[in-house]
Amino acid sequence: MAEKKLIKKYPNRRLYDTEKSTHITLQEIGELIKEGNDIQVLDAKTDEDVTAYILTQIILEEARQNNILLPSPVLHLIIRYGGTLLDDFFKNYFQQVLNNYLAYKNSMDQQFRQWIDLGRNWSDIAQKTLTGMPPFNPFENHAEEGSPKKKKPSK
């Protein structure tokens, strides 16, 4: 696994990319993560790990822009049982559920692509078998050299 990119969070709420020696926004951190990077955010004053807090801010900002994060009933449950019941769920099951969903989705996408390819291949094979000719392509120029030329109408 690649090393985590280190980001420092300063008291004035500014975030600093230690690798590039520049300030960075929450949106830019989100883009880094979408590109496959892992990050770690440390409070510059206390060296406390505030990664989860910053990642939560990124998710909430994206939810605000799209006007949805989780359905209201789920948010009510999170608030109602927050520190007890849901803490256990998020620690033990949530990541596993997401990983399983992504694996299933990738598997189905791959299977669907194979079905489409199989359909294309079967269509080509059926065309050749039934007609003894290559598949018809209406955009292909069939007038080749050596083919009979049209006769001019006689007068």
C-alpha positions, 0 to 999 in steps of 0.5 A, a space after each residue: 500500500 502506498 504511503 499516506 499523504 500528510 496534510 497539516 491542519 492549522 488553527 485558522 482552518 487552513 490545510 497544508 499539503 506537506 508534500 507539495 508545500 502548498 495550501 489545499 482545500 477540502 475539495 482538492 483533498 477529495 480529488 486526491 482520495 478519488 485518484 486513489 491516494 490515502 491521506 492523513 490529516 494532523 493538527 499542526 499544533 497538537 499533532 492529533 490525528 483529525 483525518 476522520 473529522 476532515 473526511 467527514 467535512 468533505 462528505 458533508 460538503 458534497 452532500 450539501 452540494 447534492 442535497 442528499 447524504 443519507 435518507 432522513 430516517 437513517 439520519 434520525 437513527 444516527 442521532 438517536 443511537 449515535 454513540 452506542 448502536 451505530 458506533 458498533 455498526 460503523 466499526 464492524 460492518 459498514 466498510 465490509 458492506 461497502 466493499 462487498 457492494 463494490 465487488 458485486 457491482 464490478 462483477 455484474 459490470 464485467 458479466 454484462 460486458 461479457 454478455 454484450 460481447 457474446 451477443 456480438 460474437 454470436 451474431 457474427 457466427 450466426 450470420 456466417 453459418 446461415 448465409 455462408 457470407 461475412 456479416 452484412 455491414 451497410 457502411 462497407 463498400 462492397 464494390 471491389 475490383 473484379 466485380 462485374 460492372 453495370 451495363 450501360 442501357 442500350 439505345 
